[in-house]
Amino acid sequence: MQTVTRHSTPDIWLDQMFSAQAARKGGVVRRSLAWVEREVGRDRFIHEVRIRGFHLIETADQFLVVCHNGSIRILF
């Protein structure tokens, strides 16, 4: 069994992610599911995205966070 090493505290990781230029300017932030699980956990991540009013999309092994609270439409 492989030991998973966290690289920072969950709060620091989240602060860094949501202070990224893409997050601040209403863009899209992409993170791997494995990285999210290791650094903060899935439930905490979903909660943090939700309280900011952002949109969260899960696709394959990635989370995509649309960093604005406006409507979105998936075309295909």
Secondary structure as the mmCIF struct_conf table of DSSP 4:
data_model
#
loop_
_struct_conf.conf_type_id
_struct_conf.id
_struct_conf.beg_label_comp_id
_struct_conf.beg_label_asym_id
_struct_conf.beg_label_seq_id
_struct_conf.end_label_comp_id
_struct_conf.end_label_asym_id
_struct_conf.end_label_seq_id
HELX_LH_PP_P HELX_LH_PP_P1 GLN A 2 VAL A 4
BEND BEND1 HIS A 7 SER A 8
HELX_RH_AL_P HELX_RH_AL_P1 PRO A 10 PHE A 18
TURN_TY1_P TURN_TY1_P1 SER A 19 SER A 19
BEND BEND2 ALA A 20 ALA A 20
HELX_RH_AL_P HELX_RH_AL_P2 GLN A 21 ARG A 24
TURN_TY1_P TURN_TY1_P2 LYS A 25 GLY A 26
STRN STRN1 VAL A 28 SER A 32
HELX_RH_AL_P HELX_RH_AL_P3 LEU A 33 GLU A 39
TURN_TY1_P TURN_TY1_P3 VAL A 40 VAL A 40
HELX_RH_AL_P HELX_RH_AL_P4 ARG A 42 ILE A 51
TURN_TY1_P TURN_TY1_P4 ARG A 52 GLY A 53
STRN STRN2 HIS A 55 THR A 59
TURN_TY1_P TURN_TY1_P5 ALA A 60 ASP A 61
STRN STRN3 GLN A 62 VAL A 66
BEND BEND3 HIS A 68 HIS A 68
BEND BEND4 GLY A 70 GLY A 70
#
